[in-house]
Amino acid sequence: MAAPDTSIQDNEYIRKRLNPKPGDADYIHLGDLFLALEQCRTDEKLAVLDYGSGGSPYRSLFPEAEYKRADFAEMSGIDYVIGNNSVVDEADGSFDLIFSTQVAEHVSDPRAYFAESHRLLKTGGRLICTTHGTYPDHGCPYDFQRWTAEGLKRDLEFAGFTVAKMYKLTTNARALMYFVQRFSGWFDTSSSGVYAPILRIYRSFLHRRPKTWHKLADRLFSENQIVDSTEIGHDLYVGLMAVAIKK
């Protein structure tokens, strides 16, 4: 089995998620993701499991929690070692909250992962799960699937959860601005065709002025950062966040 990417524990990787700034790579989506997750901030003394923790960039959202971390053995400072079966060596109903951020797309059997989340939660406990709708492949070490909002709701309900909230993150025009920058390298500016000068200007602008591009996205399309999944017309979205409850 390929080893996970341990760079997800680097300080700069964590900073870009906990404190995203215009000009950072992936700022448009990571900024939206943080805004969504910040809604879950609490000072309650909860038993929390960061399930597929990596570097646990959002740990500070739960300052009073008994915060446990589960991941592959290659990650440092974890409390539970898990394998491809997603099993956590802990009793049923051990946690008030399970926190799963950008993990589910890397899980080989997501239904087993969600079922294990359900088992580990106390009755009334919550699973906060963020994952991708439309996003480039990014193996860590593997990348298996994407979801629609309805598909994620289906899989969580199959595991026994009641989905209380579902949000689409980075939608429509804002998503398009994210992808235009992310894939600007696809435009070949070495040719001498009639559009080559325009493409060179375009790529140069995105390369030299990413902050300007990001601030423009914030100014024009802030309403596309976090959108309730029931809102009609948001058919393109980079990410999803679900809040699911064990009844």
N, C-alpha and C positions, 0 to 999 in steps of 0.2 A: 504494500500500500504506500502511495506517495505521502510524503510528510506534509503537514499543514504549513502554510506560510506564516512563520513566526514574526514577520515584520508588522503584523497587526498589533503587536505589543509595543512598537516603537512609540516614543513620546510624541513625535510629530504626527504620526498617524492618529493617535488619541486626541491630540490638540485640535486637529482638523475636524473632528467629529463633535467634540465638546464645546469648541469655540470656533466655529467656521467663520472665515472672513472673506469678503470679496477679494478676488485674486487667487484664492486657493483653488487647486484642481478640484473639480466636482462641487464647488461651492453651491451652485444653484440647487442641487438636490440635497447635499448634506446639510445646508442651512434649513431647508424645509423639514428634513428628517428630525433635526434637533428641535425645531419649534414644536413638532408633533409630540416628541418624546418628553419635552419639558412640561407638557400638560399633565404628565404622570408623576411629577416631582411630589414628594411627600416627606414629612418629618415623622411619620408614624413608625413605631417600633415593629416593623414587619420582619418575618422570615422570608428572605428573597433568594431565589436561585437564578443566577445568570447562566442560562442553559445554552452552551456553545459560546463561552464568554470571550474568547480571544483576549484582548487587552482590557476588557471591561471599561470602555471609554465613558460610559454613562453612569458609572457607579455613584458618583457624587449626587445624583438625583435622589438618592435614598440615604441621607446622611446618618439616620438613626437605626437603619436596618441591620439585622444579622444577615450579612451578605455572603452567600456561598457561590462558588464558581465551579462549573463543570465544563470540561473540554478534553481534547486529546492530550495524551501524556506529554507531548512536546511543548505544551504551553506551561509557563512557570506560574507558581503561586496558586494552583487550582486546588479545590477541595475534593473533587470527584473526577476520576478518570473515566471517560466514556469511549466506546468504540463505535463501529458502524451500526450497531444495533440500537444505539441511543439510550441504553439502559443506565440509570443512575442508581448506585448502591445506597439507597435510602428508603425509609419506610413510607408506606402510603400516607398521604395527607400531611406531609412534613412542612409544606410551605404555604404562606399567604399569597405570594405573588411569584410568578415565573416570568422572567424577562428574557425575551428572545429577539435580538436585533440583528437583522441581515444574516440569519443562520439557516432558515428553512430551505432556501434555495440550494444549499450545499449538502443537505441531508439526503442520503440515498433512499430512505424509506420515510417520507414525511408523515404518513399516517401513523407509523409506529412512534415517531417523535412526538406527535400531538397526543397520542394515546398515553405515552409516558408522562407528558406534561399534566394531563388530566389525573393520572394516578397519583402524582406527587403533590398535587394541590389539596388543601383543605376544602371542605364544602364552603362555598361562597368565595373561594379564592379566585384570583384573576391571572390570566395569561395575557401579557402584552407582547404582541408579535408584530414585527415589521419585516417585510420582505419585498421582493421586486415584482413589478408589473412588466415593464419594458426596460431592459437594462442589458448592457454588453456582457458577454461571457467573462467570468472572472473566477477561475478555479482557485480553491483555497483548501485542499488541493483540487477539489472537484466542484463542478457547477452543474446541477442536474435539472432544474425546472424553474418556471415562472408561473405566476398566478394572475387570473382576473379576480376582481372583488368577489364575484359570485363563486368562483372556484375555491377561493380561500375560505369563504363562509361555509361552503359545503364540506370541506375537509375538516374544519374545526367542529362542525356539528356532528360529523361522522364519529369523531373522537368522544362525543358526549357533551361538548361545550354549548352554551348559549352565547351567541355573539351579540354583545351589547352595543358595540360601536365598530364601524368600519370606515376608514378614511382613505381617500386617494391622495397621493403626495406628488407634487410637481406635475401639474396637468396641462394639457392642451398647448397653448402658445409658449408657456414657460418651459414645458417639456421640450418643445421644439427648439427653443433657444439653448437649452442644455445640450441637446444632441448636435446642433449646428457647431457649437464650440468643441464638444467632445470628439467629433469626427471631422474636424477641419483638415486633418492630415490626409483625408481621402482625396482631396482636390489636388491634382497634379499641376504644379505651377512651372514645371520645367519645359513644357511645350511652348511652341511659338504661335499657337492658334489665336484667333481673334479675341477669345475670352481670357487668355492667359494673364494679361495685365490686371484685369478685374479680380481674378482669383488670387493673384499675388497681393493685391491691396487688401483683399478680404482676409487672407491668412495672416498677413503682417499685422493687421489691426487686432485680430483675436490673440495673436502671440504677444504683442507689445502692450495691449490695453485690456487685459482680462478684467480688471476692476471696473472699468467703464461698462463693459458688456454685462457684468453681474449686477451693477447698480441700475442699469437700464432694465434688466429683467425684474428687479425688485420694484422699481418705480412703476412699470407698466403692467405687471402681471402678479401683483401680490395676492390677488384673490385666487390665484391658481396654486398657492403653496400647499394648503390643507383643505380638502373638499370632502364633505360627507358623501359617502358612496351612493346615497340615494338621489343625489342631485343629478339631474339629467344633463347630458351634453358633454360630460368630461370622459371622453372615450380613450384618450391617450394619457397615460400616467406612468411615471417612472417607478413609484413605490406604493406600498400599501401599509396601513397600520390597523390591526385588529385588537380590540379589547374583548376577551372572551371570559366567561364566568363558568365555574363549576357549580352547578345547582345541587 
